[in-house]
């Protein structure tokens, strides 16, 4: 029974993305189809926003998949297809934004946060490791006086 449930879970996980590209969208040329899949995997579905158009069942994602395939069939390079879609929908459509002046913060923020976090951990570790200051002569005399007073 466990194997059946596991097999169904694996099938469901793998069948979801496979169902997004409809049979009527698939190109006859396997090389063009592979290029179309590669491009589609890097483009964000504007409806779902967390999926590529290759994985999304949204009608807009279907339209974009068809557009990618049409552009490839007319002879556009992969870069030209992506540029065409970015020109129409903006940089947001890219799942991996390009490195430019206005996306620099997206690429730099993780590194900056990592550096500041490492500095914070280093400072906290040094503070924790610091040996407590030893007693001054005056403090030692006062403690001895207090202990003698209790006896």
N, C-alpha and C positions, 0 to 999 in steps of 0.2 A: 504494500500500500504506500509506503514511504517513497519508494522508487517511482511510482506512478505520479504522486504529487510533485516530486522533484522534477520529473520529466515534463509535466504540464507547466510548472513554473518556468523552467528553462525555455520551453517552447513559447510561452506567452511573452517572455522578455525579448526573445529574438524575433518573434513574429510582428511585434508592434512597428518597429522601424521599417521592416520589409514591406509592410502593407502601405506605407506612405506613398511610395512611387507606384503609380497605377500602371498596369500592363500597356495601356495605350500611349503612355509617355515614353516608354523605353525605346531607344534608338536601335536601328538594325545593325549599325556598325559598333562592335564591342569596344573599340578604342575610343570612339566619341562618347559612348555611354559611360565609360570609366572616367573620362574627363568631366562629363556632366555631373556624375556622382561626386567627384572630388571637389568641384566648384560648389555644388549644392551643399556639401557638408560644411563649408566655410561661411555660408550665408545664413543669417538669422531670420527666422520666421517673424514677421512684424506683428502677427496676431498672437502667437504663443510667447515670443520673446526669449524663451529659454531653450528653444529647440532650433536645429538647423532646418532649412526648408526641405532637406532630404528626409528628415524624420517626421515632419509635421503633416497632419491631415487637413489643415486649414485650406480653404479654397484659394486664398492669396498665395500660400506656399505652392500650391499646384500651378497657379499661373506663373509664378517665378521659375519653377522647375521647367515648365514648357518654354518660357522665354530663354532660359539658359540653353536649352537644347536647340531652339531655333537659331540663336546667335552662333552656336558652334557649327550648325549645319551650313550657315552662310559663310563660314570660313574665319570667323573671329578667333583670336588667340584666347587663352584662358584669362590673361590679364585684361584684354579688351572687354571680355564679357563681364568680369568683376567691376571694371571701371564704369561700364555702362550702367550697371545696377546701382553702384555707389553714387553716380551722378544723379540718378532718379530718386533714390531713397536716402542718401546720406551715409556717412561713415557708420552710423548705428547698425546698419544691415550686416556689417562684418562681425562675425563671432570673435575674431582676433583682430582688433583694430590695428591699423598701420601706425608706425612710429612717425609722428609729426609733432609740430609745435603744440597743437591743441590736444593731442593725446599723450603728451609726454608725462603728465601727472599719473595717467593710468599705468604707465610702465615704471615710473620712478617711485611711486608711493609704496609698493611692497618692499623695495630695497631700503628706502628711507626708514620705514617702520621697523624693518628687521635690524637695521643698524642701531636705531634708538632703543629698541628692546634689548639688544645685546649690551649696550652701554648701561642700561638700567639694571640688568642682571649683574653685570660686573661691579657696579657701584654698590648694589645691595649686598653682594657677596663679600666685598672688601669691608664694608661697615660691620657686617656680622662677624667676620673673622678677627677684627681688631681686638687685641688684648685689653682687658680693663686696666685703667690707670692704677698704679700702685699707690698705697696710702702715703701721705706726706708724714714727716716726723711729728708735726703738730697733731695730726689725726691719730697716729699711733699712741701718743701720750694721752690723748683724751679717752681713747678706748681703754687703755690700761687703767686709767683713773676710774672710769665707770665700772670696770670689772672688779677692781679693788674695793670700790664703795659697796658693791653688792655682797661681797664676802663678809 
